[in-house]
Amino acid sequence: MFAIWCGDKRDLFLKNDELRKQFSIISKRKGIAILKQVEDLRNSLAHSQQDISSGLGWESLFETVQWMEEFISTSDVEIENRAKSKSKKFQDGLW
């Protein structure tokens, strides 16, 4: 079930040029590759694989984790910016 959900979210994300640009994903093909690595890592962790680098290799695993950290950081900043923007509209209505 998670794989279907991830696939759907991946497809929606990669179809949006603005989101890809915001998260420094050069092309849909590159996005598919990195998000597939994220999904593979998640599956290895979820299914308690002894070697979480299996299928990726350690260097690729480190790159994937680094990309995930950058992705989450960028996402957090964007969410904060959107919340601040919307809260200004709401605040103006109260005062």
C-alpha positions, -999 to 999 in steps of 0.1 A, spaced: 0 0 0 28 24 9 45 18 -25 12 28 -43 9 59 -22 46 69 -28 42 63 -65 11 85 -67 28 113 -47 60 109 -68 40 113 -100 22 144 -88 54 159 -75 73 153 -107 46 167 -129 48 201 -112 76 221 -129 76 247 -101 81 220 -73 109 203 -93 127 236 -97 122 246 -60 137 213 -49 166 214 -75 154 184 -95 168 190 -130 145 166 -148 117 142 -143 141 113 -151 165 125 -123 135 130 -100 123 94 -106 158 81 -99 163 99 -66 128 93 -53 131 56 -62 163 55 -41 144 71 -12 116 45 -16 142 17 -17 159 30 14 125 33 32 117 -3 22 151 -16 35 146 1 68 109 -9 71 117 -46 64 147 -48 87 173 -56 61 206 -64 77 225 -43 51 205 -12 44 229 -3 16 219 -34 -4 208 -24 -39 222 11 -34 257 9 -22 271 30 6 280 61 -14 246 62 -31 230 56 3 248 86 18 239 108 -12 203 97 -9 202 106 29 219 140 22 193 147 -6 165 138 18 178 162 45 180 190 20 145 182 7 130 182 42 148 215 51 136 231 19 101 218 25 100 231 61 111 266 49 84 266 22 57 255 47 67 282 72 67 309 44 32 298 33 19 298 69 33 332 75 18 345 43 -17 331 51 -15 342 88 -10 379 77 -42 378 58 -60 363 88 -45 388 112 -56 418 92 -92 405 95 -90 405 133 -76 439 139 
